[in-house]
Every structure is written in C-alpha cells, then in structure tokens.
Amino acid sequence: MSTNNVTKLAGLYLAAVTAIVAMFAALATGAGAAAPGIDGFQMAKFKVEIEGRAYTSWHNELEAETDCDTSDHSSGTELLTFATKKPFVITATHFSDELNPSIFSGHSTLGVPVTAHVKRNYSPAVTPPARTCEDNGGGAEPVRYDCGSRTRNWHVEVEFSDEKRNGLQLHGETTAKRPYEDCPIGGFGYPELLDVTNMSPEKPLYADLSPDDIFDPKLEKWITIGDGTCEDTLGTMAFRTHVHWTVSFTRLKGK
C-alpha cells in the first residue's frame, strides 16, 4: 500500500473517532442526562480537588542470638500530606452495562499534579556484638542520616475499580525520586501511597462513590472519602500506616 493511501486511511480513522466523540457529547444532553438512542449513556464534567494525609510508624525487634550478633531496636515515623496545586477538570462517562464510570482528565499517565510534604524521622537503636568475633570485627563507618522535612512535586491517580462497584481508588506515583539517601522507613513511605488495607491477601482501599450520585444533575458538589489502616510484620519489623484522603467533585454548569 502506498504512503498516500496509508495517510488517507489514518485521516479517515481519526475523523471517524472524532465524530463518535462529538456524537456522544451532543447526545448527552444536560448534565448527567441519558443520551437518546444510546442505551443508558451518561456524561458529565467536574472540577476536582484532592487532598490527603498518610502516617506511618514502625519499629524493629531484632535480638542478638549470640555474643557475636547485633541487636536492632530502631524505630521511625513518616508524615505525608499532599494536595492538588489547583482544581482540575475531568470528564466522566458511563454506560448502563458498565461496572463503574470511566474518568478522563487530560493529564499525563503520571496522573494529577500535587504538592507533597514529607517529614521522616529515624531513631537508631543498634547494639553492637558483646565481643569481637571473626565475622564482625573491624566495625562500620558511622552513618550521617539525612532525615527531616522535604517538599516535592508529585502525581496521584484517581480512578474507579475494575472489580468493585462504586469503588473509587487513589494511587501515588511510585516512580518518583526518593527524597532521602539515608533515612530508613518501614512499611509504606513516600512515594508509595497506601492503597490497601491488607497486604496478604491483598485487600484494596476504596472510597464509595455511586454513578447515581455522579450523574444526578441535582447534585452540584460532593466529597468522597478514603480512609484505611494497614498493619503488618515483615520479619523482625512491624509497621502501621493510616491514610485519609478526600476527592471533591464540583459539577460544571451546563456540562
């Protein structure tokens, strides 16, 4: 097939997709109204704001088994707070046979920009071996811990679950650069945002948000809340993380 033909086909495909999107927008008359001729199709636009808080505490309970071993009773905490830099606009769509609505924000795959404030503390409590043995001689260089407060640009992603009806989830950008070189953390710490209430078996954390509320034109603004705690023990380290976040939706007039 010639290059010209490929270009023409690509143009026709793009025009067809654009026409379909335009048709949905035209048929979705009124905020949240079902589109005539399309089985239960709904669409609406919203201004959205997100804020949240996560707190982690952890401690280690490593006991020396012999005089040649090290014991470790170190502990630490982290407080993470985050909020959208400014409100952003989403489009929500839903067909009657879909489990949950779909959300389109126009942002990159990283998610929605937020400002994150992180405060991490570490209290080392390491006891060296009672005597020098063949495998522990020489000692170790002292570590200069770089704990403290940091402010970072971050991203979060809000989406509906593929498995639970009315389940809204919030995820953090885990690929973000770590803010500390030498400040240990146990459990969930920035840039990981707690999104489960149990690790094994995994139990996701959801906020409850019904499509009936989203597409009800009588409702102009509402807030949905995600709140959960995860506690676990990994080897000799035990941790507890609690997260609380809110997502507020304000319907755009005439959308």
Residue, then its C-alpha position, 0 to 999 in steps of 0.5 A: m500500500s502506498t504512503n498516500n493511501v496509508t495517510k488517507l486511511a489514518g485521516l479517515y480513522l481519526a475523523a471517524v473517532t472524532a465524530i463518535v466523540a462529538m456524537f456522544a457529547a451532543l447526545a448527552t444532553g444536560a448534565g448527567a442526562a441519558a443520551p437518546g438512542i444510546d442505551g443508558f449513556q451518561m456524561a458529565k464534567f467536574k472540577v476536582e480537588i484532592e487532598g490527603r494525609a498518610y502516617t506511618s510508624w514502625h519499629n524493629e525487634l531484632e535480638a542478638e542470638t549470640d555474643c557475636d550478633t547485633s541487636d536492632h531496636s530502631s524505630g521511625t515515623e513518616l508524615l505525608t500530606f499532599a494536595t492538588k496545586k489547583p482544581f482540575v477538570i475531568t470528564a466522566t462517562h458511563f454506560s448502563d452495562e458498565l461496572n463503574p464510570s470511566i474518568f478522563s482528565g487530560h493529564s499525563t499517565l503520571g496522573v494529577p499534579v500535587t504538592a507533597h510534604v514529607k517529614r521522616n524521622y529515624s531513631p537508631a537503636v543498634t547494639p553492637p556484638a558483646r565481643t569481637c568475633e571473626d565475622n564482625g570485627g573491624g566495625a562500620e563507618p558511622v552513618r550521617y542520616d539525612c532525615g527531616s522535612r522535604t517538599r516535592n512535586w508529585h502525581v496521584e491517580v484517581e480512578f474507579s475499580d475494575e472489580k468493585r462497584n462504586g469503588l473509587q481508588l487513589h494511587g501515588e506515583t511510585t516512580a518518583k525520586r526518593p527524597y532521602e539517601d539515608c533515612p530508613i522507613g518501614g512499611f509504606g513511605y513516600p512515594e508509595l501511597l497506601d492503597v490497601t488495607n491488607m497486604s496478604p491477601e491483598k485487600p484494596l482501599y476504596a472510597d464509595l462513590s455511586p454513578d447515581d450520585i455522579f450523574d444526578p444533575k441535582l447534585e452540584k458538589w460532593i466529597t468522597i472519602g478514603d480512609g484505611t489502616c494497614e498493619d503488618t510484620l515483615g520479619t523482625m519489623a512491624f509497621r502501621t500506616h493510616v491514610h485519609w484522603t478526600v476527592s471533591f467533585t464540583r459539577l460544571k454548569g451546563k456540562 
